Amino acid sequence: MSTVLIVDDSNTLREMISDVLRQTGVTVVQASDGMEAKEKIDAKSPDLVITDLIMPRMNGYELCRWIKSNPKTEKLPVIICSTKNEEFDRYWGMKQGADAYIAKPFQSADLLEVVQKLLPK
């Protein structure tokens, strides 16, 4: 069974994404910012990370850079899920190593499609 770490400072959004993923049999772990996510990844690496960009303590860009520059986690797929929907935001997210970028608000089916594509088989 796959495990997805959802990183967002909005409890409501974390729960919403969690509910969507759990319906497909995915195990969900949550973190409220990048620092908490780092701790959880160090303790037990998930199969995929979905992160917001704008968060306290450590933002999603920094988290993505940390994941992709760490030899233990560099292959860990990262999806950025943010309200920042300008072309520059997408470009910068991908430059940090993100494997996909989804703009909020999103359709559950679109999120699931990207998650299924990136989860290890």
Backbone as CSV, one residue per row, in Angstrom:
resi,resn,N_x,N_y,N_z,CA_x,CA_y,CA_z,C_x,C_y,C_z
1,MET,0.839,-1.177,0.000,0.000,0.000,0.000,0.889,1.249,0.000
2,SER,0.543,2.209,-0.809,1.330,3.431,-0.942,0.996,4.431,0.164
3,THR,2.009,5.228,0.526,1.843,6.277,1.525,2.139,7.624,0.890
4,VAL,1.222,8.584,1.099,1.385,9.934,0.577,1.440,10.904,1.749
5,LEU,2.433,11.789,1.736,2.550,12.851,2.726,1.944,14.117,2.142
6,ILE,0.959,14.673,2.847,0.314,15.918,2.428,0.821,17.032,3.335
7,VAL,1.401,18.066,2.718,1.992,19.177,3.474,1.248,20.457,3.108
8,ASP,0.503,20.982,4.064,-0.268,22.213,3.823,-0.598,22.822,5.177
9,ASP,-0.538,24.145,5.277,-0.867,24.775,6.546,-2.374,24.886,6.771
10,SER,-3.168,24.529,5.783,-4.623,24.518,5.930,-5.089,23.115,6.312
11,ASN,-5.588,22.984,7.539,-6.101,21.699,7.999,-7.246,21.221,7.103
12,THR,-8.102,22.144,6.678,-9.237,21.797,5.825,-8.761,21.176,4.520
13,LEU,-7.771,21.790,3.900,-7.275,21.262,2.631,-6.571,19.917,2.829
14,ARG,-5.806,19.787,3.905,-5.153,18.489,4.183,-6.200,17.394,4.315
15,GLU,-7.272,17.686,5.038,-8.331,16.691,5.230,-9.048,16.376,3.922
16,MET,-9.299,17.389,3.122,-9.983,17.179,1.844,-9.154,16.264,0.934
17,ILE,-7.871,16.570,0.792,-7.001,15.743,-0.052,-6.873,14.341,0.547
18,SER,-6.763,14.254,1.861,-6.669,12.956,2.535,-7.881,12.085,2.225
19,ASP,-9.070,12.669,2.316,-10.294,11.911,2.043,-10.303,11.368,0.619
20,VAL,-9.899,12.198,-0.335,-9.863,11.773,-1.736,-8.892,10.599,-1.913
21,LEU,-7.714,10.714,-1.322,-6.694,9.667,-1.486,-7.062,8.384,-0.755
22,ARG,-7.616,8.517,0.447,-7.978,7.319,1.226,-9.014,6.472,0.497
23,GLN,-9.880,7.109,-0.286,-10.904,6.371,-1.034,-10.272,5.437,-2.065
24,THR,-9.022,5.701,-2.436,-8.336,4.843,-3.404,-7.420,3.837,-2.715
25,GLY,-7.463,3.792,-1.382,-6.662,2.827,-0.645,-5.272,3.309,-0.273
26,VAL,-5.006,4.590,-0.452,-3.701,5.149,-0.130,-3.653,5.498,1.361
27,THR,-2.525,5.225,1.996,-2.297,5.657,3.370,-1.820,7.100,3.336
28,VAL,-2.363,7.926,4.228,-2.050,9.350,4.226,-1.384,9.748,5.536
29,VAL,-0.327,10.542,5.411,0.347,11.169,6.546,0.270,12.663,6.286
30,GLN,0.131,13.469,7.348,-0.027,14.906,7.168,1.037,15.687,7.928
31,ALA,1.383,16.858,7.366,2.277,17.807,8.026,1.752,19.209,7.743
32,SER,1.932,20.126,8.708,1.381,21.471,8.552,2.375,22.469,7.960
33,ASP,3.634,22.067,7.794,4.619,22.933,7.147,5.831,22.097,6.738
34,GLY,6.780,22.741,6.062,7.935,22.019,5.551,8.821,21.419,6.623
35,MET,8.969,22.094,7.749,9.809,21.553,8.831,9.223,20.259,9.390
36,GLU,7.918,20.248,9.619,7.263,19.029,10.101,7.368,17.931,9.041
37,ALA,7.244,18.301,7.774,7.361,17.325,6.688,8.751,16.695,6.674
38,LYS,9.798,17.504,6.848,11.169,16.971,6.893,11.310,15.921,7.982
39,GLU,10.765,16.220,9.166,10.833,15.280,10.282,10.152,13.970,9.921
40,LYS,8.978,14.067,9.291,8.230,12.851,8.945,8.941,12.067,7.839
41,ILE,9.530,12.775,6.883,10.255,12.104,5.805,11.498,11.415,6.366
42,ASP,12.210,12.079,7.282,13.389,11.473,7.918,13.015,10.228,8.713
43,ALA,11.861,10.265,9.382,11.423,9.137,10.210,10.998,7.945,9.350
44,LYS,10.229,8.192,8.306,9.755,7.114,7.418,9.330,7.752,6.102
45,SER,10.153,7.572,5.097,9.908,8.226,3.813,8.624,7.714,3.158
46,PRO,7.754,8.638,2.740,6.538,8.236,2.024,6.880,7.864,0.579
47,ASP,5.864,7.479,-0.182,6.050,7.148,-1.600,5.850,8.362,-2.491
48,LEU,5.233,9.421,-1.937,4.912,10.629,-2.703,4.640,11.766,-1.723
49,VAL,4.998,12.995,-2.120,4.716,14.176,-1.308,3.870,15.141,-2.130
50,ILE,2.795,15.648,-1.519,1.989,16.724,-2.099,2.176,17.916,-1.177
51,THR,2.722,19.014,-1.706,2.998,20.165,-0.850,2.429,21.471,-1.385
52,ASP,1.959,22.283,-0.466,1.583,23.658,-0.750,2.882,24.454,-0.878
53,LEU,2.784,25.686,-1.342,3.972,26.542,-1.430,4.080,27.497,-0.251
54,ILE,2.999,28.210,0.044,3.037,29.259,1.062,2.685,28.656,2.423
55,MET,3.734,28.468,3.253,3.570,27.892,4.591,4.574,28.539,5.533
56,PRO,4.273,28.518,6.834,5.235,29.064,7.803,6.459,28.148,7.949
57,ARG,7.495,28.679,8.532,8.748,27.979,8.867,9.537,27.500,7.657
58,MET,8.963,26.724,6.772,9.641,26.262,5.557,8.606,26.140,4.464
59,ASN,8.784,26.882,3.357,7.788,26.840,2.289,7.982,25.625,1.386
60,GLY,7.060,25.456,0.464,7.079,24.292,-0.423,8.259,24.256,-1.375
61,TYR,8.716,25.416,-1.835,9.906,25.457,-2.688,11.121,24.922,-1.931
62,GLU,11.281,25.382,-0.689,12.413,24.938,0.129,12.329,23.444,0.422
63,LEU,11.118,22.973,0.723,10.928,21.547,0.996,11.281,20.724,-0.234
64,CYS,10.798,21.143,-1.385,11.075,20.423,-2.625,12.585,20.377,-2.895
65,ARG,13.265,21.507,-2.740,14.727,21.552,-2.933,15.429,20.601,-1.973
66,TRP,14.986,20.582,-0.700,15.593,19.709,0.305,15.412,18.234,-0.099
67,ILE,14.193,17.876,-0.509,13.915,16.490,-0.906,14.802,16.088,-2.086
68,LYS,14.852,16.932,-3.108,15.549,16.578,-4.342,17.075,16.666,-4.216
69,SER,17.589,17.367,-3.193,19.048,17.464,-3.024,19.581,16.429,-2.030
70,ASN,18.698,15.676,-1.407,19.083,14.669,-0.430,19.192,13.311,-1.137
71,PRO,20.378,12.675,-1.134,20.529,11.393,-1.844,19.520,10.321,-1.410
72,LYS,19.074,10.349,-0.147,18.108,9.356,0.335,16.709,9.577,-0.232
73,THR,16.395,10.820,-0.628,15.018,11.130,-1.038,14.919,11.728,-2.438
74,GLU,16.034,11.831,-3.161,16.022,12.535,-4.447,15.064,11.929,-5.472
75,LYS,14.724,10.664,-5.337,13.797,10.012,-6.275,12.343,10.102,-5.815
76,LEU,12.122,10.680,-4.637,10.776,10.813,-4.085,9.964,11.804,-4.923
77,PRO,8.855,11.361,-5.530,8.048,12.278,-6.349,7.394,13.367,-5.497
78,VAL,7.401,14.595,-6.023,6.815,15.740,-5.331,5.809,16.418,-6.261
79,ILE,4.598,16.623,-5.738,3.571,17.385,-6.438,3.378,18.686,-5.672
80,ILE,3.534,19.807,-6.350,3.207,21.092,-5.737,1.734,21.371,-6.025
81,CYS,1.004,21.720,-4.969,-0.427,22.010,-5.079,-0.650,23.371,-4.431
82,SER,-0.847,24.402,-5.252,-0.847,25.766,-4.740,-1.866,26.662,-5.432
83,THR,-2.261,27.722,-4.730,-3.111,28.742,-5.340,-2.299,29.652,-6.253
84,LYS,-0.975,29.610,-6.131,-0.109,30.410,-7.000,-0.149,29.764,-8.381
85,ASN,-0.820,30.420,-9.325,-1.108,29.787,-10.602,-0.553,30.560,-11.797
86,GLU,0.434,31.396,-11.562,1.068,32.093,-12.678,2.101,31.172,-13.334
87,GLU,2.383,31.421,-14.586,3.358,30.613,-15.312,4.706,30.595,-14.586
88,PHE,5.109,31.742,-14.014,6.360,31.813,-13.274,6.363,30.855,-12.088
89,ASP,5.235,30.751,-11.382,5.144,29.866,-10.219,5.345,28.418,-10.632
90,ARG,4.691,28.031,-11.713,4.864,26.667,-12.233,6.319,26.428,-12.638
91,TYR,6.870,27.379,-13.375,8.258,27.270,-13.825,9.195,27.112,-12.624
92,TRP,9.040,27.970,-11.625,9.924,27.941,-10.467,9.742,26.641,-9.680
93,GLY,8.518,26.173,-9.566,8.270,24.901,-8.884,8.975,23.747,-9.577
94,MET,8.905,23.709,-10.873,9.560,22.641,-11.626,11.087,22.782,-11.539
95,LYS,11.586,24.016,-11.489,13.025,24.242,-11.338,13.532,23.736,-9.987
96,GLN,12.667,23.699,-8.982,13.062,23.204,-7.663,13.054,21.676,-7.619
97,GLY,12.581,21.054,-8.704,12.591,19.601,-8.783,11.226,18.945,-8.709
98,ALA,10.157,19.738,-8.626,8.816,19.152,-8.549,8.547,18.282,-9.775
99,ASP,7.810,17.199,-9.560,7.461,16.291,-10.646,6.147,16.686,-11.304
100,ALA,5.334,17.483,-10.598,4.063,17.959,-11.152,3.632,19.193,-10.371
101,TYR,2.743,19.980,-10.989,2.237,21.209,-10.370,0.742,21.258,-10.624
102,ILE,-0.023,21.327,-9.551,-1.481,21.389,-9.649,-1.937,22.687,-8.993
103,ALA,-2.748,23.445,-9.705,-3.255,24.711,-9.166,-4.548,24.468,-8.387
104,LYS,-4.688,25.168,-7.255,-5.933,25.162,-6.485,-6.810,26.284,-7.035
105,PRO,-8.111,26.111,-7.087,-8.829,24.871,-6.787,-8.638,23.854,-7.913
106,PHE,-8.731,22.590,-7.570,-8.529,21.520,-8.543,-9.691,20.535,-8.461
107,GLN,-9.825,19.742,-9.492,-10.810,18.661,-9.492,-10.158,17.420,-8.887
108,SER,-10.884,16.707,-8.044,-10.341,15.500,-7.407,-9.804,14.516,-8.434
109,ALA,-10.520,14.354,-9.544,-10.094,13.406,-10.579,-8.734,13.805,-11.163
110,ASP,-8.495,15.101,-11.322,-7.209,15.566,-11.854,-6.079,15.262,-10.880
111,LEU,-6.325,15.496,-9.591,-5.317,15.191,-8.579,-5.011,13.693,-8.568
112,LEU,-6.059,12.876,-8.567,-5.866,11.420,-8.531,-5.092,10.923,-9.746
113,GLU,-5.361,11.503,-10.895,-4.660,11.099,-12.114,-3.154,11.335,-11.971
114,VAL,-2.775,12.494,-11.467,-1.357,12.817,-11.301,-0.732,11.934,-10.215
115,VAL,-1.441,11.741,-9.112,-0.933,10.890,-8.032,-0.695,9.474,-8.541
116,GLN,-1.670,8.911,-9.253,-1.516,7.543,-9.750,-0.348,7.410,-10.736
117,LYS,-0.143,8.467,-11.535,0.956,8.454,-12.507,2.310,8.465,-11.803
118,LEU,2.410,9.163,-10.675,3.699,9.332,-10.001,3.993,8.313,-8.907
119,LEU,2.966,7.644,-8.395,3.223,6.648,-7.360,4.009,5.472,-7.942
120,PRO,5.004,4.996,-7.215,5.757,3.828,-7.699,4.831,2.628,-7.888
121,LYS,5.067,1.902,-8.950,4.228,0.734,-9.247,4.687,-0.465,-8.447
